[in-house]
Amino acid sequence: MDLLVLVFLVPVIAPVAAMIALAIKLDSPGPVLYRSRRIGRGGVPFDMLKFRKMRGGSTGPPLTAYDDERFTPIGRFLMLTKLDELPQIWNVVRGDMRLVGPRPEVPEFVARYQDSYDEILSVPPGMTGVAQLIYASEARVLVGAADPIGHYENELLPAKIEFDLAYVRHRSTRGDLALLARTMVLPARRLKSHARGISVALRSIELSLAVLAILTLLITFAWAART
């Protein structure tokens, strides 16, 4: 089912992903993609791909709050719309993930709740799922937390685990298709609800594209002058 859905999705997603990759490259120095170590089916670790949202060389906790100073302008846009998740399509093609499933977690959090994750990771993790949709605004919840890691690990993660356990026990093809449909409209809904914050990122994207257009014209003129 995943591969069938991707046949229809990739022609739409590929141009969007290409524009995002170009904007990231023009916006700040550093790689386009970010690799995050996660635990997959059967406890096997893998590198989950994301578009880079942080400034090159940034250090800090693995969790990101809405007001995280490490975000690039493009990165904040990607965080708000969840479009930074698009490269995980490659993880789906490789078999590390499915389109729908429990959210893959970092090794430290899996070790903390090992018994629960033994059951959760009996199925492949997914790009989207019940917990991912319910906690789409997780970055806002972490704003102002004195200890974001502790708050996530002790408050948010146990709730997400319960949703993931329920999914594993009652999953179905019909339910997966419904979750995919909800995910498809998520970026538009978040654009509407976060319009003010996104406008700053859009101005940065427009500037990056303007720079690209100027460079293209200069290269064209230089080539024409030589010929």
mmCIF file of the C-alpha atoms, coordinates in Angstrom:
data_MODEL
# 
_entry.id   MODEL 
# 
loop_
_atom_site.group_PDB 
_atom_site.id 
_atom_site.type_symbol 
_atom_site.label_atom_id 
_atom_site.label_alt_id 
_atom_site.label_comp_id 
_atom_site.label_asym_id 
_atom_site.label_entity_id 
_atom_site.label_seq_id 
_atom_site.pdbx_PDB_ins_code 
_atom_site.Cartn_x 
_atom_site.Cartn_y 
_atom_site.Cartn_z 
_atom_site.occupancy 
_atom_site.B_iso_or_equiv 
_atom_site.pdbx_formal_charge 
_atom_site.auth_seq_id 
_atom_site.auth_comp_id 
_atom_site.auth_asym_id 
_atom_site.auth_atom_id 
_atom_site.pdbx_PDB_model_num 
ATOM 1   C CA . MET A 1 1   ? 0.000  0.000  0.000   1.00 0.00 ? 1   MET A CA 1 
ATOM 2   C CA . ASP A 1 2   ? 2.834  2.404  0.855   1.00 0.00 ? 2   ASP A CA 1 
ATOM 3   C CA . LEU A 1 3   ? 4.472  2.000  -2.546  1.00 0.00 ? 3   LEU A CA 1 
ATOM 4   C CA . LEU A 1 4   ? 1.140  2.414  -4.335  1.00 0.00 ? 4   LEU A CA 1 
ATOM 5   C CA . VAL A 1 5   ? 0.424  5.645  -2.451  1.00 0.00 ? 5   VAL A CA 1 
ATOM 6   C CA . LEU A 1 6   ? 3.959  6.911  -3.183  1.00 0.00 ? 6   LEU A CA 1 
ATOM 7   C CA . VAL A 1 7   ? 3.429  6.402  -6.912  1.00 0.00 ? 7   VAL A CA 1 
ATOM 8   C CA . PHE A 1 8   ? 0.760  9.108  -6.739  1.00 0.00 ? 8   PHE A CA 1 
ATOM 9   C CA . LEU A 1 9   ? 2.430  11.296 -4.104  1.00 0.00 ? 9   LEU A CA 1 
ATOM 10  C CA . VAL A 1 10  ? 6.010  11.548 -5.388  1.00 0.00 ? 10  VAL A CA 1 
ATOM 11  C CA . PRO A 1 11  ? 5.221  13.566 -8.567  1.00 0.00 ? 11  PRO A CA 1 
ATOM 12  C CA . VAL A 1 12  ? 3.527  16.154 -6.326  1.00 0.00 ? 12  VAL A CA 1 
ATOM 13  C CA . ILE A 1 13  ? 6.031  16.065 -3.481  1.00 0.00 ? 13  ILE A CA 1 
ATOM 14  C CA . ALA A 1 14  ? 9.257  16.019 -5.542  1.00 0.00 ? 14  ALA A CA 1 
ATOM 15  C CA . PRO A 1 15  ? 8.996  19.637 -6.858  1.00 0.00 ? 15  PRO A CA 1 
ATOM 16  C CA . VAL A 1 16  ? 8.111  20.899 -3.362  1.00 0.00 ? 16  VAL A CA 1 
ATOM 17  C CA . ALA A 1 17  ? 11.055 19.019 -1.848  1.00 0.00 ? 17  ALA A CA 1 
ATOM 18  C CA . ALA A 1 18  ? 13.399 20.395 -4.525  1.00 0.00 ? 18  ALA A CA 1 
ATOM 19  C CA . MET A 1 19  ? 12.303 23.994 -3.788  1.00 0.00 ? 19  MET A CA 1 
ATOM 20  C CA . ILE A 1 20  ? 12.745 23.442 -0.045  1.00 0.00 ? 20  ILE A CA 1 
ATOM 21  C CA . ALA A 1 21  ? 16.226 21.976 -0.567  1.00 0.00 ? 21  ALA A CA 1 
ATOM 22  C CA . LEU A 1 22  ? 17.219 24.983 -2.700  1.00 0.00 ? 22  LEU A CA 1 
ATOM 23  C CA . ALA A 1 23  ? 15.838 27.444 -0.145  1.00 0.00 ? 23  ALA A CA 1 
ATOM 24  C CA . ILE A 1 24  ? 17.779 25.728 2.676   1.00 0.00 ? 24  ILE A CA 1 
ATOM 25  C CA . LYS A 1 25  ? 20.996 25.880 0.663   1.00 0.00 ? 25  LYS A CA 1 
ATOM 26  C CA . LEU A 1 26  ? 20.556 29.578 -0.103  1.00 0.00 ? 26  LEU A CA 1 
ATOM 27  C CA . ASP A 1 27  ? 19.332 30.489 3.381   1.00 0.00 ? 27  ASP A CA 1 
ATOM 28  C CA . SER A 1 28  ? 22.298 29.297 5.464   1.00 0.00 ? 28  SER A CA 1 
ATOM 29  C CA . PRO A 1 29  ? 25.533 27.306 5.137   1.00 0.00 ? 29  PRO A CA 1 
ATOM 30  C CA . GLY A 1 30  ? 25.392 23.629 5.936   1.00 0.00 ? 30  GLY A CA 1 
ATOM 31  C CA . PRO A 1 31  ? 23.921 20.381 4.608   1.00 0.00 ? 31  PRO A CA 1 
ATOM 32  C CA . VAL A 1 32  ? 20.368 20.193 3.272   1.00 0.00 ? 32  VAL A CA 1 
ATOM 33  C CA . LEU A 1 33  ? 19.516 17.048 5.194   1.00 0.00 ? 33  LEU A CA 1 
ATOM 34  C CA . TYR A 1 34  ? 19.771 16.183 8.880   1.00 0.00 ? 34  TYR A CA 1 
ATOM 35  C CA . ARG A 1 35  ? 20.168 12.588 10.073  1.00 0.00 ? 35  ARG A CA 1 
ATOM 36  C CA . SER A 1 36  ? 18.606 11.680 13.398  1.00 0.00 ? 36  SER A CA 1 
ATOM 37  C CA . ARG A 1 37  ? 19.369 8.314  15.000  1.00 0.00 ? 37  ARG A CA 1 
ATOM 38  C CA . ARG A 1 38  ? 16.117 6.502  15.818  1.00 0.00 ? 38  ARG A CA 1 
ATOM 39  C CA . ILE A 1 39  ? 15.041 3.032  16.876  1.00 0.00 ? 39  ILE A CA 1 
ATOM 40  C CA . GLY A 1 40  ? 13.020 1.051  14.352  1.00 0.00 ? 40  GLY A CA 1 
ATOM 41  C CA . ARG A 1 41  ? 11.148 -2.224 14.162  1.00 0.00 ? 41  ARG A CA 1 
ATOM 42  C CA . GLY A 1 42  ? 12.579 -4.900 16.423  1.00 0.00 ? 42  GLY A CA 1 
ATOM 43  C CA . GLY A 1 43  ? 14.854 -2.391 18.154  1.00 0.00 ? 43  GLY A CA 1 
ATOM 44  C CA . VAL A 1 44  ? 17.062 -1.918 15.081  1.00 0.00 ? 44  VAL A CA 1 
ATOM 45  C CA . PRO A 1 45  ? 18.551 1.612  14.915  1.00 0.00 ? 45  PRO A CA 1 
ATOM 46  C CA . PHE A 1 46  ? 18.453 3.635  11.698  1.00 0.00 ? 46  PHE A CA 1 
ATOM 47  C CA . ASP A 1 47  ? 19.097 7.191  10.509  1.00 0.00 ? 47  ASP A CA 1 
ATOM 48  C CA . MET A 1 48  ? 15.842 9.096  9.992   1.00 0.00 ? 48  MET A CA 1 
ATOM 49  C CA . LEU A 1 49  ? 16.136 11.885 7.429   1.00 0.00 ? 49  LEU A CA 1 
ATOM 50  C CA . LYS A 1 50  ? 14.802 15.418 7.821   1.00 0.00 ? 50  LYS A CA 1 
ATOM 51  C CA . PHE A 1 51  ? 15.368 18.724 6.115   1.00 0.00 ? 51  PHE A CA 1 
ATOM 52  C CA . ARG A 1 52  ? 17.815 20.753 8.219   1.00 0.00 ? 52  ARG A CA 1 
ATOM 53  C CA . LYS A 1 53  ? 16.047 23.371 10.354  1.00 0.00 ? 53  LYS A CA 1 
ATOM 54  C CA . MET A 1 54  ? 18.971 24.571 12.489  1.00 0.00 ? 54  MET A CA 1 
ATOM 55  C CA . ARG A 1 55  ? 21.934 26.814 11.819  1.00 0.00 ? 55  ARG A CA 1 
ATOM 56  C CA . GLY A 1 56  ? 25.098 24.918 10.931  1.00 0.00 ? 56  GLY A CA 1 
ATOM 57  C CA . GLY A 1 57  ? 27.134 23.882 13.958  1.00 0.00 ? 57  GLY A CA 1 
ATOM 58  C CA . SER A 1 58  ? 24.238 24.311 16.394  1.00 0.00 ? 58  SER A CA 1 
ATOM 59  C CA . THR A 1 59  ? 24.347 22.245 19.560  1.00 0.00 ? 59  THR A CA 1 
ATOM 60  C CA . GLY A 1 60  ? 21.749 21.626 22.207  1.00 0.00 ? 60  GLY A CA 1 
ATOM 61  C CA . PRO A 1 61  ? 18.942 19.265 23.242  1.00 0.00 ? 61  PRO A CA 1 
ATOM 62  C CA . PRO A 1 62  ? 17.321 16.926 20.685  1.00 0.00 ? 62  PRO A CA 1 
ATOM 63  C CA . LEU A 1 63  ? 13.943 18.568 21.302  1.00 0.00 ? 63  LEU A CA 1 
ATOM 64  C CA . THR A 1 64  ? 12.974 21.868 19.696  1.00 0.00 ? 64  THR A CA 1 
ATOM 65  C CA . ALA A 1 65  ? 10.613 24.425 21.204  1.00 0.00 ? 65  ALA A CA 1 
ATOM 66  C CA . TYR A 1 66  ? 8.658  26.935 19.122  1.00 0.00 ? 66  TYR A CA 1 
ATOM 67  C CA . ASP A 1 67  ? 10.971 29.785 20.165  1.00 0.00 ? 67  ASP A CA 1 
ATOM 68  C CA . ASP A 1 68  ? 14.240 27.839 19.699  1.00 0.00 ? 68  ASP A CA 1 
ATOM 69  C CA . GLU A 1 69  ? 16.976 30.301 18.730  1.00 0.00 ? 69  GLU A CA 1 
ATOM 70  C CA . ARG A 1 70  ? 18.761 27.663 16.637  1.00 0.00 ? 70  ARG A CA 1 
ATOM 71  C CA . PHE A 1 71  ? 16.121 27.789 13.888  1.00 0.00 ? 71  PHE A CA 1 
ATOM 72  C CA . THR A 1 72  ? 16.977 29.360 10.541  1.00 0.00 ? 72  THR A CA 1 
ATOM 73  C CA . PRO A 1 73  ? 14.113 31.378 8.996   1.00 0.00 ? 73  PRO A CA 1 
ATOM 74  C CA . ILE A 1 74  ? 13.463 28.518 6.583   1.00 0.00 ? 74  ILE A CA 1 
ATOM 75  C CA . GLY A 1 75  ? 13.783 26.061 9.453   1.00 0.00 ? 75  GLY A CA 1 
ATOM 76  C CA . ARG A 1 76  ? 11.025 27.765 11.429  1.00 0.00 ? 76  ARG A CA 1 
ATOM 77  C CA . PHE A 1 77  ? 8.739  27.536 8.387   1.00 0.00 ? 77  PHE A CA 1 
ATOM 78  C CA . LEU A 1 78  ? 9.536  23.833 8.045   1.00 0.00 ? 78  LEU A CA 1 
ATOM 79  C CA . MET A 1 79  ? 8.902  23.229 11.746  1.00 0.00 ? 79  MET A CA 1 
ATOM 80  C CA . LEU A 1 80  ? 5.525  24.969 11.637  1.00 0.00 ? 80  LEU A CA 1 
ATOM 81  C CA . THR A 1 81  ? 4.309  23.148 8.526   1.00 0.00 ? 81  THR A CA 1 
ATOM 82  C CA . LYS A 1 82  ? 5.989  19.788 9.291   1.00 0.00 ? 82  LYS A CA 1 
ATOM 83  C CA . LEU A 1 83  ? 7.447  19.820 5.764   1.00 0.00 ? 83  LEU A CA 1 
ATOM 84  C CA . ASP A 1 84  ? 10.861 18.980 7.246   1.00 0.00 ? 84  ASP A CA 1 
ATOM 85  C CA . GLU A 1 85  ? 9.563  15.394 7.408   1.00 0.00 ? 85  GLU A CA 1 
ATOM 86  C CA . LEU A 1 86  ? 9.374  14.934 3.607   1.00 0.00 ? 86  LEU A CA 1 
ATOM 87  C CA . PRO A 1 87  ? 12.821 13.278 3.218   1.00 0.00 ? 87  PRO A CA 1 
ATOM 88  C CA . GLN A 1 88  ? 11.542 10.381 5.312   1.00 0.00 ? 88  GLN A CA 1 
ATOM 89  C CA . ILE A 1 89  ? 9.922  9.124  2.126   1.00 0.00 ? 89  ILE A CA 1 
ATOM 90  C CA . TRP A 1 90  ? 13.380 7.705  1.424   1.00 0.00 ? 90  TRP A CA 1 
ATOM 91  C CA . ASN A 1 91  ? 13.215 5.850  4.758   1.00 0.00 ? 91  ASN A CA 1 
ATOM 92  C CA . VAL A 1 92  ? 9.866  4.401  3.614   1.00 0.00 ? 92  VAL A CA 1 
ATOM 93  C CA . VAL A 1 93  ? 11.359 3.268  0.293   1.00 0.00 ? 93  VAL A CA 1 
ATOM 94  C CA . ARG A 1 94  ? 14.298 1.677  2.151   1.00 0.00 ? 94  ARG A CA 1 
ATOM 95  C CA . GLY A 1 95  ? 11.946 -0.152 4.501   1.00 0.00 ? 95  GLY A CA 1 
ATOM 96  C CA . ASP A 1 96  ? 13.075 1.631  7.685   1.00 0.00 ? 96  ASP A CA 1 
ATOM 97  C CA . MET A 1 97  ? 9.623  3.186  8.096   1.00 0.00 ? 97  MET A CA 1 
ATOM 98  C CA . ARG A 1 98  ? 6.089  3.076  6.775   1.00 0.00 ? 98  ARG A CA 1 
ATOM 99  C CA . LEU A 1 99  ? 3.896  6.001  5.796   1.00 0.00 ? 99  LEU A CA 1 
ATOM 100 C CA . VAL A 1 100 ? 1.717  5.360  8.868   1.00 0.00 ? 100 VAL A CA 1 
ATOM 101 C CA . GLY A 1 101 ? 2.880  3.929  12.166  1.00 0.00 ? 101 GLY A CA 1 
ATOM 102 C CA . PRO A 1 102 ? 4.196  4.782  15.639  1.00 0.00 ? 102 PRO A CA 1 
ATOM 103 C CA . ARG A 1 103 ? 6.634  7.684  15.756  1.00 0.00 ? 103 ARG A CA 1 
ATOM 104 C CA . PRO A 1 104 ? 10.259 6.467  15.930  1.00 0.00 ? 104 PRO A CA 1 
ATOM 105 C CA . GLU A 1 105 ? 12.002 7.761  19.047  1.00 0.00 ? 105 GLU A CA 1 
ATOM 106 C CA . VAL A 1 106 ? 15.626 8.415  19.957  1.00 0.00 ? 106 VAL A CA 1 
ATOM 107 C CA . PRO A 1 107 ? 17.494 5.593  21.747  1.00 0.00 ? 107 PRO A CA 1 
ATOM 108 C CA . GLU A 1 108 ? 17.488 7.310  25.163  1.00 0.00 ? 108 GLU A CA 1 
ATOM 109 C CA . PHE A 1 109 ? 13.707 7.594  25.334  1.00 0.00 ? 109 PHE A CA 1 
ATOM 110 C CA . VAL A 1 110 ? 13.157 4.058  24.051  1.00 0.00 ? 110 VAL A CA 1 
ATOM 111 C CA . ALA A 1 111 ? 15.485 2.730  26.769  1.00 0.00 ? 111 ALA A CA 1 
ATOM 112 C CA . ARG A 1 112 ? 13.501 4.625  29.432  1.00 0.00 ? 112 ARG A CA 1 
ATOM 113 C CA . TYR A 1 113 ? 10.233 2.920  28.408  1.00 0.00 ? 113 TYR A CA 1 
ATOM 114 C CA . GLN A 1 114 ? 11.669 -0.330 27.054  1.00 0.00 ? 114 GLN A CA 1 
ATOM 115 C CA . ASP A 1 115 ? 8.720  -2.580 27.954  1.00 0.00 ? 115 ASP A CA 1 
ATOM 116 C CA . SER A 1 116 ? 6.233  -0.390 26.074  1.00 0.00 ? 116 SER A CA 1 
ATOM 117 C CA . TYR A 1 117 ? 8.525  -0.004 23.084  1.00 0.00 ? 117 TYR A CA 1 
ATOM 118 C CA . ASP A 1 118 ? 9.031  -3.755 22.840  1.00 0.00 ? 118 ASP A CA 1 
ATOM 119 C CA . GLU A 1 119 ? 5.365  -3.898 21.808  1.00 0.00 ? 119 GLU A CA 1 
ATOM 120 C CA . ILE A 1 120 ? 5.296  -0.626 19.849  1.00 0.00 ? 120 ILE A CA 1 
ATOM 121 C CA . LEU A 1 121 ? 8.314  -1.626 17.766  1.00 0.00 ? 121 LEU A CA 1 
ATOM 122 C CA . SER A 1 122 ? 6.755  -4.953 16.809  1.00 0.00 ? 122 SER A CA 1 
ATOM 123 C CA . VAL A 1 123 ? 5.601  -2.936 13.761  1.00 0.00 ? 123 VAL A CA 1 
ATOM 124 C CA . PRO A 1 124 ? 7.598  -0.480 11.619  1.00 0.00 ? 124 PRO A CA 1 
ATOM 125 C CA . PRO A 1 125 ? 7.506  3.162  12.750  1.00 0.00 ? 125 PRO A CA 1 
ATOM 126 C CA . GLY A 1 126 ? 5.746  5.673  10.519  1.00 0.00 ? 126 GLY A CA 1 
ATOM 127 C CA . MET A 1 127 ? 6.093  9.140  9.025   1.00 0.00 ? 127 MET A CA 1 
ATOM 128 C CA . THR A 1 128 ? 2.673  9.979  10.407  1.00 0.00 ? 128 THR A CA 1 
ATOM 129 C CA . GLY A 1 129 ? 0.308  8.442  12.908  1.00 0.00 ? 129 GLY A CA 1 
ATOM 130 C CA . VAL A 1 130 ? -2.121 9.128  15.717  1.00 0.00 ? 130 VAL A CA 1 
ATOM 131 C CA . ALA A 1 131 ? 0.463  10.551 18.136  1.00 0.00 ? 131 ALA A CA 1 
ATOM 132 C CA . GLN A 1 132 ? 2.149  12.613 15.398  1.00 0.00 ? 132 GLN A CA 1 
ATOM 133 C CA . LEU A 1 133 ? -1.141 14.308 14.492  1.00 0.00 ? 133 LEU A CA 1 
ATOM 134 C CA . ILE A 1 134 ? -2.328 14.881 18.058  1.00 0.00 ? 134 ILE A CA 1 
ATOM 135 C CA . TYR A 1 135 ? 1.026  16.368 19.076  1.00 0.00 ? 135 TYR A CA 1 
ATOM 136 C CA . ALA A 1 136 ? 1.684  18.315 15.869  1.00 0.00 ? 136 ALA A CA 1 
ATOM 137 C CA . SER A 1 137 ? 2.018  21.478 17.995  1.00 0.00 ? 137 SER A CA 1 
ATOM 138 C CA . GLU A 1 138 ? 4.400  19.881 20.471  1.00 0.00 ? 138 GLU A CA 1 
ATOM 139 C CA . ALA A 1 139 ? 6.987  22.648 19.935  1.00 0.00 ? 139 ALA A CA 1 
ATOM 140 C CA . ARG A 1 140 ? 4.566  25.194 21.418  1.00 0.00 ? 140 ARG A CA 1 
ATOM 141 C CA . VAL A 1 141 ? 3.950  23.007 24.467  1.00 0.00 ? 141 VAL A CA 1 
ATOM 142 C CA . LEU A 1 142 ? 7.681  23.004 25.236  1.00 0.00 ? 142 LEU A CA 1 
ATOM 143 C CA . VAL A 1 143 ? 7.942  26.814 25.204  1.00 0.00 ? 143 VAL A CA 1 
ATOM 144 C CA . GLY A 1 144 ? 8.822  28.124 28.652  1.00 0.00 ? 144 GLY A CA 1 
ATOM 145 C CA . ALA A 1 145 ? 9.416  24.695 30.188  1.00 0.00 ? 145 ALA A CA 1 
ATOM 146 C CA . ALA A 1 146 ? 12.201 24.938 32.788  1.00 0.00 ? 146 ALA A CA 1 
ATOM 147 C CA . ASP A 1 147 ? 13.373 21.457 31.797  1.00 0.00 ? 147 ASP A CA 1 
ATOM 148 C CA . PRO A 1 148 ? 12.120 20.656 28.257  1.00 0.00 ? 148 PRO A CA 1 
ATOM 149 C CA . ILE A 1 149 ? 13.730 17.192 28.222  1.00 0.00 ? 149 ILE A CA 1 
ATOM 150 C CA . GLY A 1 150 ? 12.253 16.253 31.590  1.00 0.00 ? 150 GLY A CA 1 
ATOM 151 C CA . HIS A 1 151 ? 8.835  17.647 30.650  1.00 0.00 ? 151 HIS A CA 1 
ATOM 152 C CA . TYR A 1 152 ? 8.820  15.683 27.403  1.00 0.00 ? 152 TYR A CA 1 
ATOM 153 C CA . GLU A 1 153 ? 10.115 12.459 28.932  1.00 0.00 ? 153 GLU A CA 1 
ATOM 154 C CA . ASN A 1 154 ? 7.830  12.480 31.977  1.00 0.00 ? 154 ASN A CA 1 
ATOM 155 C CA . GLU A 1 155 ? 4.673  14.188 30.659  1.00 0.00 ? 155 GLU A CA 1 
ATOM 156 C CA . LEU A 1 156 ? 4.352  14.141 26.865  1.00 0.00 ? 156 LEU A CA 1 
ATOM 157 C CA . LEU A 1 157 ? 6.076  10.871 25.991  1.00 0.00 ? 157 LEU A CA 1 
ATOM 158 C CA . PRO A 1 158 ? 3.934  8.623  28.257  1.00 0.00 ? 158 PRO A CA 1 
ATOM 159 C CA . ALA A 1 159 ? 0.790  10.013 26.601  1.00 0.00 ? 159 ALA A CA 1 
ATOM 160 C CA . LYS A 1 160 ? 2.262  9.472  23.121  1.00 0.00 ? 160 LYS A CA 1 
ATOM 161 C CA . ILE A 1 161 ? 3.202  5.909  24.097  1.00 0.00 ? 161 ILE A CA 1 
ATOM 162 C CA . GLU A 1 162 ? -0.415 5.169  25.011  1.00 0.00 ? 162 GLU A CA 1 
ATOM 163 C CA . PHE A 1 163 ? -1.585 6.399  21.596  1.00 0.00 ? 163 PHE A CA 1 
ATOM 164 C CA . ASP A 1 164 ? 1.089  4.317  19.857  1.00 0.00 ? 164 ASP A CA 1 
ATOM 165 C CA . LEU A 1 165 ? 0.155  1.197  21.833  1.00 0.00 ? 165 LEU A CA 1 
ATOM 166 C CA . ALA A 1 166 ? -3.508 1.687  20.899  1.00 0.00 ? 166 ALA A CA 1 
ATOM 167 C CA . TYR A 1 167 ? -2.521 2.052  17.240  1.00 0.00 ? 167 TYR A CA 1 
ATOM 168 C CA . VAL A 1 168 ? -0.441 -1.140 17.252  1.00 0.00 ? 168 VAL A CA 1 
ATOM 169 C CA . ARG A 1 169 ? -3.276 -3.118 18.855  1.00 0.00 ? 169 ARG A CA 1 
ATOM 170 C CA . HIS A 1 170 ? -6.052 -1.832 16.558  1.00 0.00 ? 170 HIS A CA 1 
ATOM 171 C CA . ARG A 1 171 ? -4.364 -0.793 13.310  1.00 0.00 ? 171 ARG A CA 1 
ATOM 172 C CA . SER A 1 172 ? -6.108 -1.346 9.979   1.00 0.00 ? 172 SER A CA 1 
ATOM 173 C CA . THR A 1 173 ? -5.704 -0.350 6.334   1.00 0.00 ? 173 THR A CA 1 
ATOM 174 C CA . ARG A 1 174 ? -8.822 1.799  6.527   1.00 0.00 ? 174 ARG A CA 1 
ATOM 175 C CA . GLY A 1 175 ? -7.515 3.561  9.607   1.00 0.00 ? 175 GLY A CA 1 
ATOM 176 C CA . ASP A 1 176 ? -4.125 4.150  7.961   1.00 0.00 ? 176 ASP A CA 1 
ATOM 177 C CA . LEU A 1 177 ? -5.771 5.742  4.926   1.00 0.00 ? 177 LEU A CA 1 
ATOM 178 C CA . ALA A 1 178 ? -7.783 8.031  7.209   1.00 0.00 ? 178 ALA A CA 1 
ATOM 179 C CA . LEU A 1 179 ? -4.597 9.111  9.010   1.00 0.00 ? 179 LEU A CA 1 
ATOM 180 C CA . LEU A 1 180 ? -2.892 9.788  5.660   1.00 0.00 ? 180 LEU A CA 1 
ATOM 181 C CA . ALA A 1 181 ? -5.812 11.963 4.581   1.00 0.00 ? 181 ALA A CA 1 
ATOM 182 C CA . ARG A 1 182 ? -5.584 13.987 7.805   1.00 0.00 ? 182 ARG A CA 1 
ATOM 183 C CA . THR A 1 183 ? -1.837 14.357 7.325   1.00 0.00 ? 183 THR A CA 1 
ATOM 184 C CA . MET A 1 184 ? -2.210 15.695 3.779   1.00 0.00 ? 184 MET A CA 1 
ATOM 185 C CA . VAL A 1 185 ? -4.178 18.711 5.014   1.00 0.00 ? 185 VAL A CA 1 
ATOM 186 C CA . LEU A 1 186 ? -1.988 19.312 8.073   1.00 0.00 ? 186 LEU A CA 1 
ATOM 187 C CA . PRO A 1 187 ? 0.490  21.776 6.435   1.00 0.00 ? 187 PRO A CA 1 
ATOM 188 C CA . ALA A 1 188 ? -2.365 23.978 5.179   1.00 0.00 ? 188 ALA A CA 1 
ATOM 189 C CA . ARG A 1 189 ? -4.071 23.978 8.589   1.00 0.00 ? 189 ARG A CA 1 
ATOM 190 C CA . ARG A 1 190 ? -0.840 24.897 10.338  1.00 0.00 ? 190 ARG A CA 1 
ATOM 191 C CA . LEU A 1 191 ? -0.119 27.626 7.783   1.00 0.00 ? 191 LEU A CA 1 
ATOM 192 C CA . LYS A 1 192 ? -3.467 29.166 8.661   1.00 0.00 ? 192 LYS A CA 1 
ATOM 193 C CA . SER A 1 193 ? -3.016 28.907 12.423  1.00 0.00 ? 193 SER A CA 1 
ATOM 194 C CA . HIS A 1 194 ? 0.591  30.194 12.387  1.00 0.00 ? 194 HIS A CA 1 
ATOM 195 C CA . ALA A 1 195 ? 0.285  32.795 9.634   1.00 0.00 ? 195 ALA A CA 1 
ATOM 196 C CA . ARG A 1 196 ? 2.207  35.490 11.503  1.00 0.00 ? 196 ARG A CA 1 
ATOM 197 C CA . GLY A 1 197 ? 5.244  33.341 12.293  1.00 0.00 ? 197 GLY A CA 1 
ATOM 198 C CA . ILE A 1 198 ? 5.339  31.901 8.795   1.00 0.00 ? 198 ILE A CA 1 
ATOM 199 C CA . SER A 1 199 ? 5.300  35.312 7.091   1.00 0.00 ? 199 SER A CA 1 
ATOM 200 C CA . VAL A 1 200 ? 8.863  35.921 8.323   1.00 0.00 ? 200 VAL A CA 1 
ATOM 201 C CA . ALA A 1 201 ? 10.017 32.637 6.861   1.00 0.00 ? 201 ALA A CA 1 
ATOM 202 C CA . LEU A 1 202 ? 8.246  33.339 3.579   1.00 0.00 ? 202 LEU A CA 1 
ATOM 203 C CA . ARG A 1 203 ? 10.069 36.654 3.266   1.00 0.00 ? 203 ARG A CA 1 
ATOM 204 C CA . SER A 1 204 ? 13.331 34.765 3.721   1.00 0.00 ? 204 SER A CA 1 
ATOM 205 C CA . ILE A 1 205 ? 12.325 32.285 1.016   1.00 0.00 ? 205 ILE A CA 1 
ATOM 206 C CA . GLU A 1 206 ? 11.423 35.136 -1.346  1.00 0.00 ? 206 GLU A CA 1 
ATOM 207 C CA . LEU A 1 207 ? 14.824 36.746 -0.706  1.00 0.00 ? 207 LEU A CA 1 
ATOM 208 C CA . SER A 1 208 ? 16.610 33.455 -1.371  1.00 0.00 ? 208 SER A CA 1 
ATOM 209 C CA . LEU A 1 209 ? 14.751 32.959 -4.641  1.00 0.00 ? 209 LEU A CA 1 
ATOM 210 C CA . ALA A 1 210 ? 15.472 36.560 -5.670  1.00 0.00 ? 210 ALA A CA 1 
ATOM 211 C CA . VAL A 1 211 ? 19.187 35.968 -5.084  1.00 0.00 ? 211 VAL A CA 1 
ATOM 212 C CA . LEU A 1 212 ? 18.965 32.801 -7.168  1.00 0.00 ? 212 LEU A CA 1 
ATOM 213 C CA . ALA A 1 213 ? 17.254 34.703 -9.996  1.00 0.00 ? 213 ALA A CA 1 
ATOM 214 C CA . ILE A 1 214 ? 19.950 37.405 -9.973  1.00 0.00 ? 214 ILE A CA 1 
ATOM 215 C CA . LEU A 1 215 ? 22.726 34.809 -10.025 1.00 0.00 ? 215 LEU A CA 1 
ATOM 216 C CA . THR A 1 216 ? 21.021 33.027 -12.924 1.00 0.00 ? 216 THR A CA 1 
ATOM 217 C CA . LEU A 1 217 ? 20.824 36.273 -14.895 1.00 0.00 ? 217 LEU A CA 1 
ATOM 218 C CA . LEU A 1 218 ? 24.491 37.080 -14.220 1.00 0.00 ? 218 LEU A CA 1 
ATOM 219 C CA . ILE A 1 219 ? 25.568 33.622 -15.352 1.00 0.00 ? 219 ILE A CA 1 
ATOM 220 C CA . THR A 1 220 ? 23.407 33.931 -18.469 1.00 0.00 ? 220 THR A CA 1 
ATOM 221 C CA . PHE A 1 221 ? 24.844 37.344 -19.340 1.00 0.00 ? 221 PHE A CA 1 
ATOM 222 C CA . ALA A 1 222 ? 28.397 36.090 -18.753 1.00 0.00 ? 222 ALA A CA 1 
ATOM 223 C CA . TRP A 1 223 ? 27.826 33.108 -20.998 1.00 0.00 ? 223 TRP A CA 1 
ATOM 224 C CA . ALA A 1 224 ? 26.248 35.317 -23.690 1.00 0.00 ? 224 ALA A CA 1 
ATOM 225 C CA . ALA A 1 225 ? 29.174 37.735 -23.566 1.00 0.00 ? 225 ALA A CA 1 
ATOM 226 C CA . ARG A 1 226 ? 31.645 34.908 -24.124 1.00 0.00 ? 226 ARG A CA 1 
ATOM 227 C CA . THR A 1 227 ? 29.763 33.590 -27.117 1.00 0.00 ? 227 THR A CA 1 
# 
